Amino acid sequence: MSGHHNHHRRRSRFASFLRAYSVEIIAAIVVVLGIFLVVERMAIRSTLLYWATIAAQNAFQALGHVDNAAADFVARLTLSDALGLVLILVAVLAIVLRLRWRLIRAESLTTLRCPRCGGSIHRVHRRTRDRLVGWFVLVRRYRCSNKECRWCGIRVATGEHGPEPTVSAE
């Protein structure tokens, strides 16, 4: 049992070391890479230029194929097909906007109380996935202030500077 705790403690020490010194570690890696590039005698520049040229040629060929396929699609498009596509796009947009509207007004997502214990919550840094969700609806990450609960999750921001407190039914 104690071995398990020591392993966890070692891992958390290493993780906290990496978090504390991440900038220095990245800088050291950049220095080593720079020294390698100065000292090496390989033809890296010509190899990279060759790869970049091949990649650009393939990208332009792919764009030409996409252009041809799009032109072919438009040439075969009938009026009823175009109308059907417009109707589909409008309906999907309406569904997405309605879903967003429901999320913004959902009391369970806007109340600034812990959903587990009902205690107070405070803002913490958002995660990358929170920022991705933020493209659809603005969210903030919160953590419960109760030491036993420690719930962590997102709340929908309804105001300009974050969620406005919603009175929760108690």
N, C-alpha and C positions, 0 to 999 in steps of 0.2 A: 504494500500500500504506500509506504513512504517513498519507494523508488518511483512510483507513478508521479507523486508530487514533485520530486526532485527533477524528473524529466520535464514536467510542465514548467517548473521554475526556470530551468535552463533555457527552454524554448522562449519563454517570455522575456528573459534577460537578453537573449540574442535579438529578439524582435524589437525590444526597446532600444538596444544598441543600434540596430539598423535604422530605426526611426530617428534617433538622436543624431547620428552621424551620416545620414544619407547624402547630404550635400558634399561632405568631405570625401565619402567613398566614390561618388560619381566624379568628383574633380580628380581624384587619384587615378581612376580608370581613364579619364580623358588625357591626363599627363602621360600615362604609360602608352596609350594609343599614339599620342603625338610623338613620343620618343621612338616608337616602333616605326612610324611613317618617315621620320627623319633619317633613321639608321638603315632601314631596309633597302635592298638593291633590286627589288622585283619591279616589274613594269605595271604597277597598280594603276597608274593614270591611264595608260593606253587600254588596259583591260576594262576599267570602269567606263571609259569613253565608248568602247566597242559595245558593252552591255547596254549603255544608255541609247546608243544609236539603234540597236536591234529593238529595244523596248519602244522607242518612238515610232519606228517603222511599223511594228505590230499594232500599236495603238491607232495610227492613222489608217491602217488597213481595216481594223475593226470598226472604226468610225465610218469608213466607206461602206462596209457591209450593212451597218445599222441604217445609214442614209438610204441605201438601195432598198432595204426591207421596209422602211417607213414610207418611201415613195410608192412602192408596190402596194402596201396596205391602203394608202390614201387613194390610189388609182382604182382599187377594187371596192372601195367603200360606197355603199348606196346611201340614199337619203334616210331610209328606215334604219340602217345600221348606225348612222351618225346620231339619229334621234335616240335610239336605244342606248348608245354609249353616254350621251348627255344625261338621259334620265337616270342611268346607273350612277354616274358621278354625282349628280345632284342628290340622289337618295343616300349615297354613302356619306356625303358631306353633311347632310341633315342629321343622320344617325350619329356621326362623330360629334357634331356641335351639341346635340341633345344630350349625349353621354357626358360631355364636358360640363354642360349646364347642371345636370343632376349631381355630378361630383362636387361642383363648387357649392351647391346648396345642401349637400348631405350633412345633417347635424352630427352624425357619427364621425365625420371626417373634419369638421370645423370646430368642434368643441375643444377648448383648451383645458381639458381635464384628462387624467389618465383613464384609458378605457378599461383597465384591469381593476384598479383600486379606487378610482375617483379622486386621487390626490392631484396636487399641482404638478405641472410639467414645465421644463425650461428648454430653451433652444440649444441645439448642439449643431456641429458642422454637418452639412449635407454630404451624402455619398454620391459617387458618380451616377449611379442609377437614379437617385433623386433628381439630379440635374437633367437627366434624360426625360424623366416623367414631367419635369418642369417645362419642357417644350410644349406639352399638351395642356397641362394645368399647373399653375404655380404651387409648389409644395415647400414646406419647411420641415425639418427633422427636429423632433423633441424627445426628451428623456424624462421619465418620472423622477420626481425629487425624493420619493419614498425609498429609503435604503433597502427595504425588504422586496419591493416590487421591481424597480429599475427597468420598467417597460421602456422600449425605445421604438419610435415609429414616426410616420409622417402625418402631417395635418395639411389640409388644403388652405392656402392663403387666400383670404377673401378681400383683404384690404391692400392698399398700395405698399405698406411696409410689413406685411405679414398678416396672419389671421386676426380678425377682430374677435374678441372673446364672445362666444355664444353662451347664453345662459343654459346650463345643463339642468335637466329635471332631476331633483334630488328628493 
